[in-house]
Amino acid sequence: MSTAEKGRGLRRELRFWETIALSIGIMAPTAAMALNGVGVAGNVGHAVPLAFLISAILVFLVAFGIMRLAGHYSHAGSVYAFTGATLGPRAGFFSGWALLGTYLSFTVASTAEVGLFTAQFANGTGIWSGSEWIVIALIAALCVGFLAYSDIKITTRTLLSIEAVSVLLITVLMVVIFVKLIAGDTPGNQGFTGDVFKLPGGTSSSALGLGIVLAFLSWGGFEGAAALGEETNEPRREIPRAIRNAVIGAGVFYVLCMLAQTWGFGTDKAGVAAFAGSSSPLGDLGKTYIASWMGDLINLGAAVSAFASALGTATGASRILFAMGRDGFVTPRLGMSSDRTGAPAVALATVITIAAIGLIAMRAYGISDAVSAFFYPGTIGVLSMIVAYAVTNVGAGRMFLRDSRERLWELVFPAVAILVLIYVFYRNAVDQVYPFNWFPWVVAAWLLAGFAIIMAVPGLATRIGANLTAAEGMGVSRSPGG
């Protein structure tokens, strides 16, 4: 390892907008809006905006406890530290391990999504007919590694710039759709209707529940800013603000975007079928309401948004792995940062290597379509994420009970959040077809491995506890054996 890679500390240099960029980048609003409404439409018909509105409220409940924890603790490990400080080091390692699994899976999924939308753009414009998504995805993974290794300011500003441009493209399309709806100049006589906030007749509560769950997933990664706890100026003020504003801002954008998509396709049976059956709803609407070039541009925007998501998740994963390595997980080299850029170099290289192996393994296994290559690891990541969120909210509940600075009545937020997360996990784990019925078992194996590691290496829990206690403000609760 070169001298430049031997540093051990992260640089505290980020401001609010650079911090919120990681949460926004991982959520990837453009990429989320490019695909996530399709499955919701398949379950709730024209009531897609209703499902997203309900999901926004539920996500805020889940985020509340995490925001409060971020106001007390600032640490590169994110939920690894939050849970470790409130429930004990073993619980901290377990939740951090779960979130690490999420970020690793999301990095694979998002790079595959880059391949998906870049290939659609290349084929649509004729730039590269018959382009192969796996080649694009692997190139994207290498580019993610290069940018994530840069100074964290460059990384976060890149994330924010990419999403700003992509969101602007969608906003232009939304405005055009709304203007044409007002003017009555739509391609298929579509129009405004308040029915988008009412369930279609015959829609079951189970279908509504699944639709809400699918919408809920669009906020996955909202807690990303917490991984910058050791790189943000005034983190205990700025990180809770970043998480709160990311959740609320995404909620407003998502509901407006789903109104544009639902009204744009039309709320009748044919319109709903077109929405639910589209592989690129924003691209299709861009071609229909503006011109074919707009559809291609939207696909390009979705590709760069997916790249931003991969950059965000790789950055978050490297920070969690850095924190674990610093506490003695596997090798202390994981806990070293570059003197030149401040990035956790070895941890980052590990993350990118795992992502590349995941992409190659899927293609070698016979997964030839990029949509499946996105949804498979994405679903695995979501299931692991739900576990991390649930354990962290248990920690938040304990903090509300024990910390005199907190209002006891706010305990209702993590309590309701845990119930919401249990339901979301249940809807994602039961009555699924192959291979989705296997994914809960994959997640269970990953979590069991994390549990086995922390139980089999008692010294690791001791070091985690000692380091959390030594960190500023980290009073660590004791857990049995922790």
KOLLO-199852 format. One record per residue (C-alpha): residue in one letter; x, y, z. Coordinates in steps of 0.001 Angstrom, whole numbers, plus 500000, padded with zeros to 6 digits. Layout:
REM KOLLO-199852
 resn      u      v      w
    a      X      Y      Z
...
//
This chain:
REM KOLLO-199852
 resn      u      v      w
    m 500000 500000 500000
    s 501377 503414 499066
    t 502026 506134 501601
    a 498995 507957 500243
    e 496740 505136 501340
    k 497871 504957 504955
    g 495731 507685 506467
    r 493184 506630 509078
    g 490768 509511 509321
    l 488007 510886 507123
    r 487987 514592 506341
    r 485278 516763 507916
    e 484544 519205 505107
    l 480964 518799 503834
    r 478104 521264 504064
    f 474358 520675 503952
    w 473915 520416 500171
    e 476855 518064 499830
    t 475476 515905 502627
    i 471915 515680 501310
    a 473397 514720 497937
    l 474213 511214 499195
    s 470638 510537 500306
    i 469284 511915 497031
    g 471863 510021 495000
    i 471058 506655 496579
    m 467300 507174 496211
    a 467912 508255 492592
    p 464553 510005 492030
    t 464844 509932 488241
    a 465629 506227 488056
    a 462911 505505 490637
    m 460306 507392 488627
    a 461486 505728 485424
    l 460397 502259 486595
    n 458732 502120 490001
    g 455276 503312 488996
    v 454791 500374 486631
    g 454381 497719 489314
    v 452183 500004 491402
    a 449864 500599 488430
    g 449593 496853 487970
    n 448177 496555 491494
    v 446100 499698 492097
    g 445238 500826 488569
    h 444739 504576 488282
    a 445302 505125 492036
    v 449115 505196 491721
    p 449378 508755 493181
    l 447338 507619 496206
    a 449740 504727 496844
    f 452733 507067 496662
    l 451081 509616 498971
    i 450419 506955 501614
    s 453957 505630 501194
    a 455415 509116 501711
    i 453689 509310 505102
    l 454877 505836 506095
    v 458463 506543 505010
    f 458507 509675 507148
    l 457452 507592 510159
    v 460351 505217 509488
    a 462784 508103 508966
    f 461803 509964 512135
    g 463700 507730 514568
    i 466756 507645 512286
    m 466746 511455 512111
    r 466644 511660 515895
    l 469524 509219 516229
    a 471553 511230 513702
    g 470990 514251 515941
    h 472788 512470 518793
    y 475495 510431 517042
    s 477805 511271 514134
    h 479712 508295 512773
    a 480771 506856 509398
    g 479002 503596 510251
    s 475479 505063 510002
    v 473038 502541 511550
    y 476039 500453 512618
    a 476812 503200 515130
    f 473221 504276 515889
    t 472196 500774 516918
    g 475514 500027 518577
    a 475153 503103 520782
    t 471565 502297 521816
    l 471292 498496 521805
    g 474899 497388 522193
    p 477813 496560 519875
    r 476488 493195 518701
    a 473184 494709 517611
    g 475166 497526 516000
    f 477248 495128 513951
    f 474115 493200 512944
    s 472232 496270 511677
    g 475371 497598 509977
    w 475888 494215 508330
    a 472277 494295 507085
    l 472680 497805 505629
    l 476026 496829 504097
    g 474204 493984 502323
    t 471677 496518 501060
    y 474266 498920 499686
    l 476254 496131 498031
    s 473096 494752 496395
    f 471965 498213 495331
    t 475363 498906 493750
    v 474963 495788 491604
    a 471337 496654 490784
    s 472045 500288 489924
    t 474982 499511 487639
    a 472749 496987 485854
    e 470135 499753 485558
    v 472771 501984 483964
    g 473220 499216 481401
    l 469441 498976 480897
    f 468726 502645 480190
    t 471989 503355 478368
    a 471242 500457 476030
    q 467710 501826 475453
    f 469183 505241 474672
    a 471881 503800 472406
    n 469437 501581 470526
    g 466792 504328 470272
    t 469211 506820 468774
    g 471064 504279 466643
    i 474380 505138 468310
    w 475030 501507 469285
    s 472474 499057 467954
    g 472365 495745 469787
    s 474352 497100 472728
    e 474983 494642 475578
    w 473943 495851 479055
    i 476605 493865 480933
    v 479442 495652 479118
    i 477947 499040 479932
    a 477303 498009 483536
    l 480891 496879 484108
    i 482251 500103 482613
    a 479859 502001 484890
    a 481157 500080 487936
    l 484725 501103 487114
    c 483675 504737 486662
    v 481815 504599 489992
    g 484993 503385 491681
    f 487025 506169 490100
    l 484624 508926 491177
    a 484016 507469 494649
    y 487773 507447 495220
    s 487904 511166 494509
    d 487620 513810 497192
    i 484213 513368 498865
    k 483261 516902 497821
    i 483707 515914 494184
    t 481653 512755 494737
    t 478733 514500 496429
    r 478700 517433 494020
    t 478691 514990 491112
    l 475722 513196 492672
    l 473775 516419 493140
    s 474574 517717 489657
    i 473547 514465 487971
    e 470235 514294 489803
    a 469533 517999 489284
    v 469880 517650 485499
    s 467867 514416 485405
    v 465075 515804 487584
    l 464965 518927 485399
    l 464314 516736 482341
    i 461413 515013 484081
    t 460080 518346 485335
    v 459992 519699 481777
    l 458051 516616 480669
    m 455652 516961 483610
    v 454992 520617 482809
    v 454284 519778 479156
    i 451874 517012 480188
    f 450040 519304 482639
    v 449835 522142 480089
    k 448422 519829 477410
    l 445935 518410 479898
    i 444769 521934 480778
    a 444552 522901 477107
    g 442709 519695 476195
    d 445378 518929 473623
    t 446366 515402 474662
    p 447148 512608 472183
    g 444399 510264 473424
    n 441843 512620 474986
    q 443335 512125 478442
    g 442179 514523 481144
    f 442326 515481 484794
    t 440367 513389 487289
    g 440294 513135 491066
    d 439869 509378 490737
    v 443644 509033 491054
    f 443105 509387 494818
    k 440384 506726 494892
    l 440786 502982 494569
    p 439220 501400 491463
    g 436206 499240 492200
    g 437125 495684 493095
    t 440682 496527 494227
    s 441489 494359 497237
    s 443238 495565 500387
    s 446032 493104 499544
    a 446573 494750 496146
    l 446603 498187 497767
    g 449094 496964 500355
    l 451427 495608 497709
    g 451093 498811 495688
    i 452043 500882 498748
    v 454999 498583 499396
    l 456256 498952 495822
    a 455952 502726 496106
    f 457684 502651 499512
    l 460791 501186 497895
    s 461348 504406 495922
    w 462733 505992 499105
    g 465275 503211 499705
    g 468548 504780 500831
    f 467091 507983 502296
    e 469378 507472 505329
    g 472495 507667 503119
    a 473575 511039 504532
    a 474127 509386 507917
    a 477214 507611 506515
    l 478850 511044 506212
    g 478751 511635 509962
    e 482538 512026 510141
    e 482825 514132 506982
    t 480087 516732 507563
    n 480508 520039 509361
    e 478032 520237 512274
    p 476750 516723 511509
    r 474242 516530 514362
    r 472359 519452 512856
    e 472961 518987 509140
    i 472459 515229 508772
    p 468961 515127 510346
    r 468043 518110 508131
    a 469421 516321 505076
    i 467459 513130 505777
    r 464230 515010 506546
    n 464416 517231 503465
    a 465372 514322 501213
    v 462350 512303 502360
    i 459882 515196 502087
    g 461312 516558 498839
    a 461261 513127 497214
    g 457688 512621 498427
    v 456451 515814 496778
    f 458337 515053 493554
    y 457140 511434 493436
    v 453458 512278 493902
    l 453587 515019 491248
    c 455445 512727 488864
    m 452927 509925 489362
    l 450077 512364 488734
    a 451742 513322 485441
    q 452297 509689 484463
    t 448834 508475 485467
    w 446976 511351 483814
    g 449443 511277 480892
    f 448686 507652 480041
    g 445010 508073 480942
    t 442942 506691 483793
    d 440747 504453 481670
    k 441419 500739 481233
    a 443588 501236 478153
    g 445668 503962 479824
    v 446282 501915 482954
    a 447260 498908 480824
    a 449714 501064 478854
    f 451256 502404 482074
    a 451498 498992 483757
    g 452936 497391 480615
    s 455584 500008 479828
    s 459292 499229 480257
    s 460092 502956 480182
    p 456976 504997 481049
    l 458731 508360 481136
    g 460448 507626 477833
    d 457141 506588 476261
    l 455398 509743 477534
    g 458294 511886 476302
    k 457882 510463 472801
    t 454087 510813 472891
    y 453781 514312 474358
    i 456899 515958 472908
    a 458968 513989 470356
    s 461024 510841 470010
    w 464188 512748 470937
    m 462665 513626 474305
    g 462017 509958 475036
    d 465633 509165 474223
    l 466788 512050 476415
    i 464656 510793 479313
    n 466251 507344 478965
    l 469679 508967 479070
    g 468612 510911 482161
    a 467457 507688 483822
    a 470818 506092 482999
    v 472839 508874 484619
    s 470464 508857 487601
    a 471071 505117 488021
    f 474798 505873 487837
    a 474347 508427 490621
    s 472569 505797 492691
    a 475435 503329 492192
    l 477912 506059 493131
    g 475898 506820 496260
    t 475514 503221 497400
    a 479179 502427 496742
    t 480130 505492 498787
    g 477795 504473 501623
    a 478958 500841 501591
    s 482599 501872 501693
    r 481968 504070 504761
    i 480238 501253 506657
    l 483001 498805 505711
    f 485576 501433 506701
    a 483971 501784 510152
    m 483879 497994 510609
    g 487485 497612 509489
    r 488575 500348 511871
    d 486971 498300 514671
    g 488930 495204 513607
    f 486617 493448 511126
    v 488640 491180 508783
    t 491643 493510 508459
    p 492574 496987 509758
    r 493397 497897 506138
    l 489645 498296 505552
    g 489732 501121 508105
    m 492373 503146 506303
    s 491712 506206 504180
    s 493719 507874 501450
    d 495853 510845 502489
    r 495426 512187 498970
    t 491616 512135 498652
    g 490353 511120 502100
    a 488411 508182 500624
    p 488437 504756 502358
    a 490453 503238 499525
    v 490628 499550 500473
    a 486989 499430 501564
    l 485943 501090 498301
    a 488017 498698 496184
    t 486335 495810 498005
    v 482865 497197 497274
    i 483563 497715 493552
    t 485108 494245 493245
    i 482023 492647 494843
    a 479742 494640 492520
    a 481671 493525 489417
    i 481602 489891 490567
    g 477854 490153 491146
    l 477241 491494 487629
    i 479415 488854 485984
    a 477859 486073 488078
    m 474320 487057 487043
    r 475268 487122 483367
    a 477133 483804 483661
    y 474088 482282 485369
    g 472005 483145 482312
    i 470317 486401 483340
    s 470427 488073 479953
    d 467898 490897 480411
    a 468879 494018 482328
    v 465433 494429 483925
    s 465876 491157 485846
    a 469501 492039 486601
    f 468160 495204 488242
    f 465176 493766 490108
    y 466866 490626 491489
    p 469679 492240 493513
    g 467428 495243 494138
    t 464842 493046 495860
    i 467526 491340 497944
    g 468834 494734 498984
    v 465378 495975 499938
    l 464720 492998 502213
    s 468042 493501 503999
    m 467355 497245 504217
    i 464030 496640 505957
    v 465778 494590 508641
    a 468367 497350 509154
    y 465634 499999 509436
    a 463623 497887 511884
    v 466569 497208 514222
    t 467563 500875 514077
    n 464035 501952 515021
    v 464172 499577 517996
    g 467316 501468 519005
    a 465509 504775 518512
    g 462698 503534 520737
    r 465180 502728 523477
    m 466695 506188 523128
    f 463265 507829 523506
    l 462697 505820 526692
    r 466071 506596 528277
    d 467109 510038 527055
    s 465571 512877 529064
    r 466211 515258 526159
    e 463634 513403 524046
    r 459843 513650 524367
    l 458441 510317 525465
    w 455303 510597 523330
    e 457486 510524 520210
    l 458071 506848 520980
    v 454962 506296 518857
    f 456981 507040 515699
    p 459463 504145 515942
    a 456691 501864 517263
    v 454522 502493 514205
    a 457591 502386 511942
    i 458469 498876 513145
    l 454931 497668 512384
    v 455124 499254 508911
    l 458478 497601 508233
    i 457230 494190 509365
    y 454325 494513 506936
    v 456591 495674 504087
    f 458895 492703 504669
    y 455927 490335 504817
    r 454496 491621 501519
    n 457902 491204 499864
    a 458555 487737 501286
    v 455300 485759 500936
    d 453387 484480 497910
    q 456227 485320 495539
    v 457095 483417 492377
    y 460539 482039 491510
    p 463164 483409 491912
    f 461710 486063 494228
    n 460573 483376 496669
    w 464239 482493 497203
    f 465410 486013 497989
    p 464238 486059 501645
    w 466392 482965 502168
    v 469376 484687 500555
    v 468914 487613 502939
    a 468464 485230 505880
    a 471771 483552 504988
    w 473523 486942 504797
    l 472105 488030 508164
    l 472933 484675 509742
    a 476521 485074 508546
    g 476694 488491 510232
    f 475219 487075 513436
    a 477716 484197 513367
    i 480653 486575 512865
    i 479794 488783 515832
    m 479082 485774 518080
    a 482163 483820 517029
    v 484576 486740 517469
    p 483837 488199 520921
    g 486796 490524 520667
    l 485105 492305 517741
    a 482126 493302 519899
    t 484491 494499 522614
    r 486419 496679 520166
    i 483211 498066 518658
    g 481918 498979 522093
    a 485210 500546 523159
    n 485486 502609 519976
    l 481886 503806 520138
    t 482373 504764 523770
    a 485579 506637 522930
    a 483909 508580 520118
    e 482456 511942 521067
    g 478938 511591 522433
    m 478867 507810 522049
    g 477488 506468 525302
    v 476998 502778 524495
    s 474163 500764 526003
    r 475148 497314 527185
    s 473446 494300 525723
    p 473696 490745 527026
    g 477134 489508 526114
    g 477870 492795 524334
//
